[in-house]
Amino acid sequence: MSAAWSLPRGGSGFPASLEDLGAECPAAIYGRGSQALVEGLAPDGCVAIVGGRRATPYALDVARTIAAELTDAGMTVISGMAFGVDGSAHRGAIDLRAPTVAVLAGGPERPSPLGQRQIYRAILANEGAVISENAEGTEPFAHLFPARNRIMAALAGMTVVVEAASRSGSLITARQAAALGREVGAVPGQVGVARSAGSNALLADGACVVRDATDVLDAMLGPGVAVRRQAETLEPGTESLIEALEDGIGDLDGLAIATGLEPPALASLLTRMEVTGRVALTPGGCYALCRRG
Amino acid sequence: MLAHPRHVSGLICEARLHSFDCVLAAAMTFTLHGIEARPVSVEVDVAQGLPSFQLVGLADTAVRESRERVRAALSNSGYDFPQKRITVSLAPANLRKSGPALDLAIAAALLIASDQLAAGALDRVPIAGELGLDGCLRPVAGALAMAEAAARAGHPAIGVASASSDEAALAEGIEVLPVARLRDLEALSAGTLRPAGRTVLCTEARNGADIAKLRGQPGLRRAIEIAAAGRHGLLITGPAGSGKSMAARALATIIPALEPGEALEVARVAGVTGHPIDPALPVLRPYRAPHHSISAPALIGGGSPPRAGELTKAHRGLLFLDELAEFTRPALEGMREPIEEGRVRVARVGGSVEFPCSFQLVAATNPCPCGYGESSPRCSCSPARVAGYRSRLSGALADRIDLAVLVAQPEARALAGPDGEGAAEILARTAAARDRQLERDPEGRWNADLAPGEARGVAKLSDRAEAELKAAHTSLGLSGRAHERVIRVARTIADLAGTERVGVDHLTEALSFRARPRQ
């Protein structure tokens, strides 16, 4: 079990983005899990993914996928650990064994709701964090939830509502994000269905259309920045491999000699590039770079 | 007054019966039926009348010719060939008898019936051997199979041509009495013939093409190491001269040596096919490389009487099919079922025969009909021709191929470089990997032989590996079978690395070796 810590406002580790709340800024952040993660949160590195508790399978899937892709791109996913969309968003990061941040209404020492304890444990096991503006021992009363949402909105550079009915609490998060000048996005849902009435209404009001992680990254960082960022975090050896492929070498042996990589590492790298679509096999069985569309 | 001749049935043998005009004797022996030896009871009736010799009991040509061999052997050993009406019956009557191994029993029964030999121990001891005209015994095919059949039937001993007694002495639970010449039957019958000591096999990995000479091809070396460690099927695609055959021979040198049970199976098959192993030498894993012009029966097994094919001769070893696309369609299709079952079934009127064929498949093929490969400027093949060529890989064989690797002509630079690791070093790793498989699986299966669905449980994929597999499944379009194969190969890679769980790197490397769908 991880130890409890707290970050009082005015102290060195307190996330600066919360100051944007002005008078509404919390007096302190109490947390469990990785303190360093929370101290390092900055809006252009965080995305809040929220949505309704009774979510459609479509929404759960989209939340999980987008969360995973954003995590893979180096973003930290923040959500409220509720049933439904929130839980799926956290799971997307957990799938990659990567950190994610859960913001609770009650104290951070126990999972709330209790039914999400598995996710709670997984978040802590993967070096994530569970935080709250309320001290340990606080009961998660209903009136604390809208307030909790403003914290998510402030920490993240963009709030994405995956699916929300007209009276969903996640719409509060979106409104607060807009009020803070943060980006707001929503995933298109089925028209005429009550569960997505709220998120669709956000779109009608001008929120960004979010179909995938790229839409989020483009909205947050500007188009193309995300791609460049990905290029910076390349694995070692990728550069020389790409060069060799561009030179027309397509067989495993030739690539091993050209890059100097050991066959196991080279094979793993080639597979990962195949999975992301960077590389494919020709009909004759040689590796070749794919033209980026 | 005529006494009734006592009927002799099955394996019970009672010596001689007198009546006024017939004397009956019997001896026990075996005939080969596939890989098994079936008991045969040789009954000889010597009656008054014009000299004649009738042999009945579905005997093939070699058996029928035994009359001449027995006649000469008897005379040259100082016995008389009875000038009577001789009837030899090989029971059971509806079992095909083949091979010259029945000579000794026929001679023995004849000698007993003509009062020249006491039955004695021959009541309980079956005998087998081919007679030379001088009365000396020649080796028999399938001596081990016969000794095992005799042991199963409860006989205390078996008499075998001494040249085959070493092979027979591999069998458990039975004494082997080596018979060097016809006269030795007297000692056997009296119980004074010295039994042969039990033969123990020693095993060793193959020597051969030096894997260290496979220069400039690190990817290929890695592929054959993985294939050897898990006994995975391997397909090497490459233009002529890219070292495909050399790679197959090198692979044979880094496969761990036979285990004792496997060695016995190899000895049994070798005996049955007429090329018995020499127990004085270590037993090696078989290496068979039939030419692509081979007929389907020669490859798979068949003929009348049913004979083992190359698949069986490769049992517990390696079968290398060079120029895979040049094999005939019947040959490739005919391999489908035996490969899936691990057995060749040959159906005949007299019943079906089974031969074992559990082997490692290595195949080599050109990338396209002209042999140069599309990356070479000299290739003149149209895409349609290439597609047609590649589609000849029969579906069942594709299922046995866990690893596919493409090789190109090694560069001149690389060929001039230093030698790679030698077989001994690589063998240390593959043997250790094999040991881990043996510890894990109570049945002692190789990773390549894990049943569908089992591989996952055995593999113990880490969470990241599972995630990677899922992602790959979607974006690379893996079929269910490809999924299974990747997990099996990843398990072998993890065994080579010595880890308990399969990690994400093991999995991604395994994915790089998957066979790509035919275009």
Interface residues (C-beta under 8 A of the other chain):
Chain A: D95 L96 R97 G248 G250 D251 L252 D253 G254 L255 A256 I257 E262 P263 P264 A265 L266 A267 S268 L269 L270 T271 R272 E274 V275 T276 G277 L281 T282 P283 G284 G285 C286
Chain B: G216 Q217 P218 G219 L220 R221 R222 A223 T237 P367 C368 G373 E374 S375 P383 V386 A387 V405 L406 V407 A408 P410 E411 R413 A414 D463 R464 A467 E468 A471 A472 S475 L476 I493 D505 T508 E509 L511 S512 F513 R516 Q519
